[in-house]
Amino acid sequence: MQPPLLTNKTALITGATTGLGYATAEALARLGATVVLVSRDPHRGEEARRALAESTGSPRLEVLQADLASLDSIRRLSARFLDRHPHLDMLINNAGTLEPRRRLSTDGIEMMLAVNLVAPFVLSTLLLDRLRLSAPARIVNLSSQSQAHASLDLDDLQFERRQYSMWPAYGQSKLGLTLFTNELARRVDGSGLTANSLHPGVMASNLGRRSGVVGMVWAVASRFMSSPRAAARYVTYLASSPRVAETNGAYFDQARRIRPNPIAEDPVAGAELWEVLEKLARVPAAALVRTSVGVS
């Protein structure tokens, strides 16, 4: 089915200078949307904007700088966006990281948790009022098939007591993201805003491009993965297709809705995770959601 034209729609995409984020920005720009690219490096962001403008012919492309491993930077990003854009129709939390060794963000949060889960939580809640006022609007969070077999330790999300291992930590961050998405969907239900999570397929991306063994394995494996442009079709579908306009709190594997890890559908775990994320993020997100959608 031909995607709908998105003239007068605004999308904000994190991790938008390369890979899936770039390909998604390109697809949405071709459909006429105003696309705001979030980039940690402003120079790379501007290079991506120019390349997208040339390939799509769109004059409605903008770059906002933010380090998603920094809570202050995310808050500044939100403030700049709100100052410049009266509408937000699509928030696509695409950025992610894969960390071979445990290290901490500037806020003292384990890095994979900070970027893959805390950042989408903070950005989504800070922009929630603008999304609600733009309804119908959508949040799409980029999860992973790794959530299916992951575990979630709410008492030790940062691997302070457990031994850190890259893949279990990554799976936990993506399971947490899927659980957060479902909890957010429950809190905004009936507001005209939907929140869904997506595994876009196994694709060649910058996620595993590291030095050492991880980088070598990724380089070989990526030869057998799909391209970011192919995967971007599924993000675009979930962000814009009328077929899923009413879908809320769902997990998609490419274009197919499936059941995620049972933990991701547990409302008790969702509420508990929300409280943990509030403490990590140091933002009264629960109160913001209640105010925005009138939940008592």
Beta strands, then each sheet from edge to edge (+ up, - down):
strand 1: 10-14
strand 2: 34-39
strand 3: 61-65
strand 4: 90-93
strand 5: 137-142
strand 6: 193-199
strand 7: 251-253
strand 8: 256-258
sheet 1: 3+ 2+ 1+ 4+ 5+ 6+ 7+ 8-
end
